Amino acid sequence: MCEECGVGAAGRYEIVVAGHLGARLARTLDGWEVQANPDTTTTLIGSVDQAALHGTLGRLRDLGITLLAVRRVDREAAASG
């Protein structure tokens, strides 16, 4: 693992998907804050490790939810602050 680049380490991630997720599904996404956006997308924000991130991405795929973006946000916040 690359300690300097943080590969495999826990981080803060943002996932944007098409549509609004139902309340029942949103409650099952442990570790993620779920935010419905006015533009009919949903943003998931969470501090998770790589296994949890990939598990969530796989679950969204299995449910047929369209993935629009995934990005690590903690490095950007640290760089700007």
DSSP file (Angstrom, degrees, kcal/mol; ACC not computed):
  #  RESIDUE AA STRUCTURE BP1 BP2  ACC     N-H-->O    O-->H-N    N-H-->O    O-->H-N    TCO  KAPPA ALPHA  PHI   PSI    X-CA   Y-CA   Z-CA
    1    1 A M              0   0    0      0, 0.0     2,-0.9     0, 0.0     3,-0.1   0.000 360.0 360.0 360.0 146.5    0.0    0.0    0.0
    2    2 A C     >> -     0   0    0      1,-0.2     4,-1.3     5,-0.1     5,-1.1  -0.800 360.0-173.0 -93.8 104.6    1.1    3.5   -0.7
    3    3 A E  T  45S+     0   0    0     -2,-0.9    -1,-0.2     1,-0.2     3,-0.1   0.885  84.1  53.3 -65.0 -38.0    1.1    5.4    2.6
    4    4 A E  T  45S+     0   0    0      1,-0.2    -1,-0.2    -3,-0.1    -2,-0.1   0.885 115.5  38.0 -65.2 -39.9    1.9    8.7    0.9
    5    5 A C  T  45S-     0   0    0      2,-0.1    -1,-0.2     1,-0.0    -2,-0.2   0.577 104.7-126.8 -91.4  -8.9   -1.0    8.5   -1.6
    6    6 A G  T ><5 +     0   0    0     -4,-1.3     3,-1.9     1,-0.2    -3,-0.2   0.681  41.0 174.0  76.8  17.4   -3.4    6.9    0.9
    7    7 A V  T 3 <S+     0   0    0     -5,-1.1    -1,-0.2     1,-0.3    -5,-0.1  -0.408  72.1   7.5 -62.0 128.1   -4.3    4.0   -1.3
    8    8 A G  T 3  S+     0   0    0      1,-0.3    42,-0.6    -2,-0.2    -1,-0.3   0.255 103.9 122.4  85.5 -12.2   -6.6    1.6    0.6
    9    9 A A  S <  S-     0   0    0     -3,-1.9    -1,-0.3    40,-0.1    39,-0.1  -0.380  72.2 -93.9 -81.3 160.1   -6.9    4.1    3.5
   10   10 A A        +     0   0    0     39,-0.2     2,-0.3    -3,-0.1    39,-0.3  -0.416  55.7 160.3 -67.5 148.6  -10.1    5.4    4.9
   11   11 A G  E     -A   48   0A   0     37,-2.6    37,-2.0    -2,-0.1     2,-0.6  -0.942  45.0 -89.1-157.3 175.9  -11.2    8.7    3.4
   12   12 A R  E     -A   47   0A   0     -2,-0.3    61,-2.7    35,-0.3    62,-1.1  -0.873  48.9-175.4 -99.3 124.0  -14.1   11.0    2.9
   13   13 A Y  E     -AB  46  72A   0     33,-3.0    33,-2.1    -2,-0.6     2,-0.4  -0.855  20.2-152.5-123.8 153.7  -15.9   10.3   -0.4
   14   14 A E  E     -AB  45  71A   0     57,-2.7    57,-2.3    -2,-0.3     2,-0.4  -0.996  11.3-172.0-125.6 126.8  -18.8   11.8   -2.3
   15   15 A I  E     -AB  44  70A   0     29,-2.8    29,-3.1    -2,-0.4     2,-0.5  -0.976   4.7-163.2-118.2 130.8  -20.9    9.7   -4.6
   16   16 A V  E     -AB  43  69A   0     53,-2.8    52,-3.1    -2,-0.4    53,-1.8  -0.967  12.0-179.8-116.3 129.0  -23.5   11.3   -6.9
   17   17 A V  E     -AB  42  67A   0     25,-2.6    25,-2.3    -2,-0.5    50,-0.2  -0.873  32.1-100.8-124.8 157.9  -26.2    9.1   -8.5
   18   18 A A  E    S+A   41   0A   0     48,-2.6    48,-0.2    -2,-0.3    23,-0.2  -0.530  84.7   9.5 -76.0 142.1  -29.1    9.9  -10.8
   19   19 A G  S    S-     0   0    0     21,-2.2     2,-0.4    -2,-0.2    -2,-0.2  -0.053  94.7 -67.0  82.8 174.5  -32.5   10.2   -9.2
   20   20 A H        -     0   0    0     16,-0.1     2,-0.2    21,-0.1    22,-0.1  -0.884  45.5-130.5-103.8 134.2  -33.6   10.4   -5.6
   21   21 A L        -     0   0    0     -2,-0.4    -2,-0.0     1,-0.1    15,-0.0  -0.589  27.9-109.5 -81.1 143.6  -33.2    7.4   -3.4
   22   22 A G     >  -     0   0    0     -2,-0.2     4,-2.6     1,-0.1     5,-0.2  -0.319  25.5-113.5 -68.5 156.4  -36.1    6.3   -1.4
   23   23 A A  H  > S+     0   0    0      1,-0.2     4,-2.0     2,-0.2     5,-0.1   0.862 115.6  55.6 -60.1 -37.7  -36.1    6.8    2.4
   24   24 A R  H  > S+     0   0    0      2,-0.2     4,-0.7     1,-0.2    -1,-0.2   0.930 111.4  42.4 -63.0 -46.2  -36.0    3.0    3.0
   25   25 A L  H >4 S+     0   0    0      1,-0.2     3,-1.1     2,-0.2     4,-0.5   0.915 111.1  56.1 -65.8 -43.0  -32.9    2.5    0.9
   26   26 A A  H >< S+     0   0    0     -4,-2.6     3,-1.2     1,-0.3    -1,-0.2   0.871 102.7  56.0 -58.2 -38.2  -31.2    5.6    2.3
   27   27 A R  H 3< S+     0   0    0     -4,-2.0    -1,-0.3     1,-0.2    -2,-0.2   0.752 103.2  55.9 -66.8 -23.4  -31.6    4.2    5.8
   28   28 A T  T << S+     0   0    0     -3,-1.1     2,-1.7    -4,-0.7    -1,-0.2   0.528  80.5  93.6 -88.1  -5.1  -29.7    1.1    4.8
   29   29 A L    X   -     0   0    0     -3,-1.2     3,-1.9    -4,-0.5    -1,-0.2  -0.556  69.1-160.1 -89.1  75.0  -26.6    2.9    3.6
   30   30 A D  T 3  S+     0   0    0     -2,-1.7     3,-0.1     1,-0.3    -2,-0.1  -0.281  71.7  18.9 -59.3 133.8  -24.6    2.7    6.8
   31   31 A G  T 3  S+     0   0    0      1,-0.2    16,-0.5    17,-0.0     2,-0.4   0.405 104.3 104.6  88.6  -1.9  -21.8    5.3    7.1
   32   32 A W    <   -     0   0    0     -3,-1.9     2,-0.5    -6,-0.2    14,-0.2  -0.933  61.7-144.4-118.1 134.8  -23.3    7.5    4.4
   33   33 A E  E     -C   45   0A   0     12,-3.4    12,-2.3    -2,-0.4     2,-0.5  -0.851  24.5-149.8 -88.9 126.9  -25.1   10.8    4.7
   34   34 A V  E     -C   44   0A   0     -2,-0.5     2,-0.5    10,-0.2    10,-0.2  -0.885  16.4-177.7-108.5 125.8  -27.7   10.9    1.9
   35   35 A Q  E     -C   43   0A   0      8,-2.8     8,-2.9    -2,-0.5     2,-0.4  -0.970  18.4-145.6-128.6 116.5  -28.7   14.2    0.4
   36   36 A A  E     -C   42   0A   0     -2,-0.5     6,-0.2     6,-0.2   -16,-0.1  -0.680  22.9-148.7 -78.7 129.2  -31.5   14.7   -2.2
   37   37 A N    >   -     0   0    0      4,-3.0     3,-1.3    -2,-0.4     4,-0.3  -0.693  20.4-119.5-101.0 152.8  -30.5   17.5   -4.6
   38   38 A P  T 3  S+     0   0    0      0, 0.0    -1,-0.1     0, 0.0     4,-0.1   0.742 109.8  66.2 -60.8 -23.9  -32.9   19.9   -6.4
   39   39 A D  T 3  S-     0   0    0      2,-0.1   -20,-0.2     1,-0.1     3,-0.1   0.155 122.2-101.3 -86.8  21.6  -31.6   18.7   -9.8
   40   40 A T  S <  S+     0   0    0     -3,-1.3   -21,-2.2     1,-0.3     2,-0.3   0.802  88.3 115.1  61.5  33.9  -33.0   15.2   -9.2
   41   41 A T  E     -A   18   0A   0     -4,-0.3    -4,-3.0   -23,-0.2     2,-0.4  -0.813  57.1-137.5-117.3 167.8  -29.7   13.7   -8.2
   42   42 A T  E     -AC  17  36A   0    -25,-2.3   -25,-2.6    -2,-0.3     2,-0.5  -0.991   9.3-153.8-126.4 136.3  -28.7   12.2   -4.8
   43   43 A T  E     -AC  16  35A   0     -8,-2.9    -8,-2.8    -2,-0.4     2,-0.5  -0.936   3.9-163.3-110.6 131.0  -25.3   12.8   -3.1
   44   44 A L  E     -AC  15  34A   0    -29,-3.1   -29,-2.8    -2,-0.5     2,-0.4  -0.956   9.4-174.5-109.3 129.1  -23.9   10.3   -0.7
   45   45 A I  E     +AC  14  33A   0    -12,-2.3   -12,-3.4    -2,-0.5     2,-0.3  -0.991  15.8 148.1-127.2 130.1  -21.1   11.6    1.6
   46   46 A G  E     -A   13   0A   0    -33,-2.1   -33,-3.0    -2,-0.4     2,-0.9  -0.996  48.4-125.6-159.8 154.0  -19.2    9.4    4.0
   47   47 A S  E     +A   12   0A   0    -16,-0.5     2,-0.3    -2,-0.3   -35,-0.3  -0.878  57.8 143.7-100.0 100.9  -15.9    8.7    5.7
   48   48 A V  E     -A   11   0A   0    -37,-2.0   -37,-2.6    -2,-0.9     2,-0.1  -0.874  48.0-110.8-137.0 163.3  -15.3    5.1    4.7
   49   49 A D     >  -     0   0    0     -2,-0.3     4,-2.3   -39,-0.3     5,-0.2  -0.382  45.0 -94.1 -88.3 176.2  -12.5    2.7    3.8
   50   50 A Q  H  > S+     0   0    0    -42,-0.6     4,-2.7     1,-0.2     5,-0.2   0.862 123.5  54.6 -61.3 -38.1  -11.9    1.3    0.4
   51   51 A A  H  > S+     0   0    0    -43,-0.2     4,-2.1     1,-0.2    -1,-0.2   0.926 111.0  44.7 -62.7 -44.5  -13.8   -1.9    1.2
   52   52 A A  H  > S+     0   0    0      2,-0.2     4,-2.4     1,-0.2    -2,-0.2   0.889 112.8  52.3 -67.2 -38.8  -16.9    0.0    2.2
   53   53 A L  H  X S+     0   0    0     -4,-2.3     4,-2.4     1,-0.2    -2,-0.2   0.949 112.8  43.5 -60.9 -49.6  -16.7    2.3   -0.8
   54   54 A H  H  X S+     0   0    0     -4,-2.7     4,-2.4     1,-0.2    -1,-0.2   0.848 111.8  54.8 -67.1 -33.3  -16.5   -0.6   -3.2
   55   55 A G  H  X S+     0   0    0     -4,-2.1     4,-2.1    -5,-0.2    -1,-0.2   0.912 110.1  45.9 -63.6 -42.7  -19.3   -2.4   -1.4
   56   56 A T  H  X S+     0   0    0     -4,-2.4     4,-2.6     2,-0.2    -2,-0.2   0.914 112.3  50.6 -66.5 -43.2  -21.5    0.6   -1.7
   57   57 A L  H  X S+     0   0    0     -4,-2.4     4,-2.2     1,-0.2    -2,-0.2   0.906 111.3  49.0 -61.7 -41.2  -20.7    1.1   -5.4
   58   58 A G  H  X S+     0   0    0     -4,-2.4     4,-2.7     2,-0.2    -1,-0.2   0.889 110.5  50.6 -64.5 -39.6  -21.4   -2.6   -6.0
   59   59 A R  H  X S+     0   0    0     -4,-2.1     4,-1.7     2,-0.2    -2,-0.2   0.923 109.7  49.3 -65.4 -44.4  -24.7   -2.3   -4.2
   60   60 A L  H  <>S+     0   0    0     -4,-2.6     5,-2.5     1,-0.2     4,-0.3   0.912 112.4  49.5 -60.4 -42.0  -25.8    0.7   -6.2
   61   61 A R  H ><5S+     0   0    0     -4,-2.2     3,-1.7     1,-0.2    -2,-0.2   0.934 108.7  51.8 -60.8 -47.2  -24.8   -1.2   -9.4
   62   62 A D  H 3<5S+     0   0    0     -4,-2.7    -1,-0.2     1,-0.3    -2,-0.2   0.800 108.6  51.8 -62.1 -28.8  -26.8   -4.2   -8.4
   63   63 A L  T 3<5S-     0   0    0     -4,-1.7    -1,-0.3    -5,-0.2    -2,-0.2   0.479 115.5-116.6 -85.6  -2.9  -29.9   -2.0   -7.8
   64   64 A G  T < 5 +     0   0    0     -3,-1.7     2,-0.4    -4,-0.3    -3,-0.2   0.735  59.3 156.4  76.1  22.6  -29.5   -0.5  -11.3
   65   65 A I      < -     0   0    0     -5,-2.5     2,-0.4    -6,-0.2    -1,-0.3  -0.699  45.2-119.7 -85.7 131.1  -28.8    3.0   -9.9
   66   66 A T        -     0   0    0     -2,-0.4   -48,-2.6   -48,-0.2     2,-0.4  -0.572  21.7-143.1 -76.7 121.9  -26.9    5.2  -12.4
   67   67 A L  E     +B   17   0A   0     -2,-0.4   -50,-0.2   -50,-0.2     3,-0.1  -0.722  24.2 172.3 -85.4 127.7  -23.6    6.4  -11.1
   68   68 A L  E     -     0   0A   0    -52,-3.1     2,-0.3    -2,-0.4   -51,-0.2   0.752  61.6  -6.4-105.2 -34.5  -22.7   10.0  -12.1
   69   69 A A  E     -B   16   0A   0    -53,-1.8   -53,-2.8     2,-0.0    -1,-0.4  -0.984  44.9-170.2-162.6 149.0  -19.6   10.7  -10.0
   70   70 A V  E     +B   15   0A   0     -2,-0.3     2,-0.3   -55,-0.2   -55,-0.2  -0.979  22.8 161.1-138.8 129.6  -17.3    9.5   -7.3
   71   71 A R  E     -B   14   0A   0    -57,-2.3   -57,-2.7    -2,-0.4     2,-0.6  -0.998  40.0-122.5-150.1 149.5  -14.6   11.6   -5.8
   72   72 A R  E     -B   13   0A   0     -2,-0.3     4,-0.3   -59,-0.2   -59,-0.3  -0.795  29.1-179.5 -87.0 124.5  -12.4   11.7   -2.7
   73   73 A V     >  +     0   0    0    -61,-2.7     4,-1.9    -2,-0.6     5,-0.2   0.630  61.4  76.6-105.3 -15.1  -13.1   15.0   -1.0
   74   74 A D  H  > S+     0   0    0    -62,-1.1     4,-1.9     1,-0.2     5,-0.1   0.863  95.4  50.5 -69.9 -32.9  -10.9   15.1    2.1
   75   75 A R  H  > S+     0   0    0    -63,-0.2     4,-2.3     2,-0.2    -1,-0.2   0.905 109.9  50.5 -68.2 -40.4   -7.6   15.9    0.1
   76   76 A E  H  > S+     0   0    0     -4,-0.3     4,-1.9     1,-0.2    -2,-0.2   0.898 110.9  48.9 -63.8 -40.5   -9.3   18.8   -1.7
   77   77 A A  H  X S+     0   0    0     -4,-1.9     4,-1.4     1,-0.2    -1,-0.2   0.902 112.2  48.6 -65.5 -41.0  -10.5   20.2    1.6
   78   78 A A  H  < S+     0   0    0     -4,-1.9    -2,-0.2     1,-0.2    -1,-0.2   0.879 111.0  50.6 -66.3 -38.0   -7.1   19.9    3.2
   79   79 A A  H  < S+     0   0    0     -4,-2.3    -1,-0.2     1,-0.2    -2,-0.2   0.848 115.2  42.1 -69.3 -34.9   -5.4   21.5    0.2
   80   80 A S  H  <        0   0    0     -4,-1.9    -1,-0.2     1,-0.2    -2,-0.2   0.686 360.0 360.0 -86.9 -17.4   -7.8   24.5    0.2
   81   81 A G     <        0   0    0     -4,-1.4    -2,-0.2    -5,-0.2    -1,-0.2   0.431 360.0 360.0-109.4 360.0   -7.8   25.0    4.0
